[in-house]
Amino acid sequence: MSFYKSSIKTSLIDPVLYQSNRRAEFRFGKDQVLLSNMRLVNVGITTPAAYKSNKATGLMEIIKSITLYDGSQVLDQQLKFDMYSAFKNFNKDNSSNYNLNTFLNNSGMGYNVKDKNTTTTSIKIESFQDPKNTTTSEDTTPKMWLDLKSCLPLLQTILFVPTSVLKIYVL
């Protein structure tokens, strides 16, 4: 039996509360059933001067913590998310960092072999990509994509979230 049916649709939810440089709050509608594969997309920063993010975390360093609430009750949270994401990136294999993370979160953790010298046996290993610089324009600044299952263990253990039972907020 197929889990996905035609009645399942993708929704984009804008933040209900947004305080620049402080926090964003997302609230989900009542009497819905949400799949636990929620994502934050198109996340980035604009800065007056060019800023290059950390190679280990990429743009994930701009998120300091993520909390999942049921009303005022904390269901799950990831404090010090920037350090957590760096740890997770260090533990991923080079293929994931090289092929995915450089594009999904603008990190520089993937390495490749470069310039094998034919006269000597030396091989030069270089970082695949340095993180891109931020800009003053939202259109040209780098963006990232984050799967909330990767940082909130509760979402890894449940298949769906019924909002008729839980009043879900993500901060």
N, C-alpha and C positions, 0 to 999 in steps of 0.2 A: 504494500500500500504506500502510495506516495504521500509524504508529509506536506509538501507544498501544493496548494490548490489555487485556483484562479481567484479566490476570495482574499488571498493574502496580497497586500500591496505595500510598497515602500513609501514612507512618509518622511518629509523633511520638517523638522521642528526647530523653529528659531527660539533663542533664549527668551524667557519671560522677563528676567531681570538681567541686565548687563551693566556692570560698572567697569568702565575702562581701567585697565591695569589692576583690577582687583578680583572680580569674580563674574561668572556667568551661571545662571540658574535655568534649567530646563524642566518644565512640568509636562506631564503627559495627561491626555484627556481621560474623562471618567468612562467607565464601562467599556473598556477596550481590553484586548488581549495582545500584549506585545511580545514578540520573540526576543530572546535574550541576546541576539547578535547585534546589539546597538553599536553605533559608531559615531565618533565625532569627525566631521569632515571639514575641509577648507579652513583649518585653524592656522593662523599665522599672526605675525606682528609687523607693524610698521614703525620705523624709527627714523629720526631726523638725520642721524649719521649711520653709515653702513655698519652693520653688526653681523658678525659671523658666529653661528651657534656652535656649541660644543660638539666635537666629533663623536663622542660616545652617545650622546642623547639626541642630537639633532634638535629639531624644534620642540621635542617633548619637554625640554628644559623650561619652557614658558609655563607649563602646568605644574603648580606646586603641590596640589592635592586634588583628589577626586573622591566625592562622597555620594553614596546612594542612600536616600532617605525614604521612609514611609511616614509621611507627615513630619513629625519632629523626631521620630525614632531612626537612629542610624542603622541601616541594614548592612552596609559594607563600606569600607573606605580604604584609600591608599594615601597615607600621609607621606610626605617627602617623595612625591611621584618622580621628580627629576632624577633623584639618586636610584630609585627603583628601576626606572627605565634604562639607565646606564648599566646597571647590573644585569638586567635581562638581555640587553644588546651584547654585552660581553660574553654571555653564555650561549648565544645563538651561533650556529655554524657560519663559516665564511660565505657560503652560498646564499644563505638568507640575508645576511648583511650586505653582500655585494649586489644581489639581484633585486631585493625588495626594499630594505630599509633606507637605502640611499634615496629612493624615490618616494617612499611613503612618509618618512619623517625627516628627511634631509640630514641624515647622519653621515658620518664618514668612516664607518667601521669596516666596510668591505675592502679587501686587499686583492691585488692581482700581480702576476709576474710581469715585469716590464724590462725591456732591453737586455735580453740574454746576450752577453758578450761572447762572441765566437773565439776571440783570442785567449780568453781566460775562462775559467769555469765559474765565474761569479754570476749570480743572478740577483737582480734588483727587484725587491718587492716594494710596491708603493700602494698608498691608499688610493682606492678607486676614484674617489671624488671628495674634494673638500666641501664642507657645507656652503651653500650659496649665501651671499650677503643679503640682508634685508634691505628694503628700500622704503621710501616715503609714500609710495603708491600701493594701494591694496591690490591693484591689478598685476603688478610686477614682483611683489614680494613673494618669497617661497611659502608654500603652504604644506600642511601635514594632514595625515589621516590616522585615526586611532581607533582600534577595535577595543571597546570597553571590556570585553571578555578577557582580554589579555592582562588587565590590571585589577579587575574586581572578581575575586574568586566565587562570589555568590552567583554571578551570571554564568560561570562555567558549570555550575552544578544544577541549575534549573533550565528548563527548555523554554518556558514562557513566563510572562509576568502579567497576571490579571489586575488591571487597575480598578476593578470593582472591589477587590479585596484590599489592595495596597494603593495608597496615594503616593506615587513615585515622583521623586525629585532627584535630579542629578546636579551636583554643584561642582 
